[in-house]
Amino acid sequence: MLTIKIRLMKTMKILSGLAFGYLAIIPAIGYGQVKPHDASTAAMVELCKARNDIDAQNFCFGFGEGVYQAYLASRPKGSKPSICFASSNHTREQVLEDFLQWNQQNPQFNQERAAKTLIRFFKQRYPCK
């Protein structure tokens, strides 16, 4: 019974974090050529390409960090991680640039949710060894 409550609490924490992340995208939409309520990879990429827009860049960095933190929080205790940034000395700007280049080579994911695509990118680009 206690295990179920702990799992439920973790799930609620993750869902609330994702909901907060989704709500955070709404104000950022005004900064790019993005349709309201569009959480697709294409919408995020369009926003993140605006290099001179500090608000858009901060949103992109925060969204990526939020996705990574949700991944960490949802990973079962004791499981082997599949994303390891520790071995990387990349700045957040370099990670964003890598993602934008990766996205150009993988446009088939543009209609998926941005969070799902980021996890896919993180696993491919920053795997644990």
N, C-alpha and C positions, 0 to 999 in steps of 0.2 A: 504494500500500500504506500509506504514511504517512497519507494522507487518511482511509482507512478506519479506521485505529487511532485517529486523533484524533476522528472521528465516534463511534466505539464508546465512547471514554472520555467524551465529552460526554454520550452517551445514558446510560451507566452512572451518571454524576454526577447527571443529572436524575432517573433512576429511583430512585436511593438517596435523593435529596432528597424525592421524593414519598412513598416508603415511610416515611421518617422522619416526614414530615408526617402520614401516616395513623396511624402509631403514636402520635403526639402527641395525636391526638383521643381515644384510649382513656381516659387519665386524666381528661380534661375531661368525659367523658360523665356522670360522677357528679354534676356540678354542675347539670345541666338535666334536663328530661324527655325524654331521648334514649335510644333503644335502643342497646345495645352494638354496636359495629362498623358503625354507620350513618354513612356518609360523604356522605349526600345533602344537597342544598341545604336541604331542610326541617329536617333535624337541626341543621345549622349555624345556621340562622336562629333556631331555637328556643333554642339555646344563647346566641347573641349578643344576644337580646332581654333577657337577664337583666342589666339595667343596674347593679344593686346588687351583682352577683357579680364581684369583681375578678378572680378566677381565670378565669372564663368570658370576661370582656372581654379579658384578656391573651391567652387562647388565640385569640380571634377576630382580634385585631390581628396576632398572630404567624402565624396561618394565612394571612391575607390577604397579609402580607409575603412569606411563603414561596411562595405561588402566584405573586406578581409576580416574585420572584427566579428561580423556575423558568422563567417566561416569558422573562425576560431571558437566562438561560443557554441556553435551547433555540433562541433566534432565530438563524437563519443569519447569519454574519458579513457585514456590508455590506448587509443587508436593511433596508428602511425600517420603523421601528417603527410599531405600530398603537395603542400605549398610551403616553400622555405625561402623567405626573403633574407634570412640571417647570413647566408653565404654570398649575398649580393651587396655590392657597395654602391648601387645605383641610387641617385637622388629621385625624388618623386617626379621631377620634371623628366628625367630619363625614362622612368617607368611609363609615364604618360606618352612620351614620344614613341617608345617601343609598342605600346598598345595601339596607337594611331596607325603605325606602320603595319602591325599585325592585322589590324582591321581591314586595311586596304587589300591585304592578301587573302582575307577570309570574309568577304562580304556576305557569304551565305548565312551569317549569324546576325545580320543587321535588323531583322524583324523580331528577334528574340529579345527578352528582357535584358536590359543592360547588366544587371547584377549576375545573371546566369552566364553571359558572355565574358564578363570580367573573371569569374571563377575559372572558366575554361582557359582563358588567356594566362592567368596566374599559374595554373597547373602545368601548362605547356612551357611557359617561359621561365618559371621559378620552381622546378620540381625538386623534391627532396632526393638526396643521393644516399 
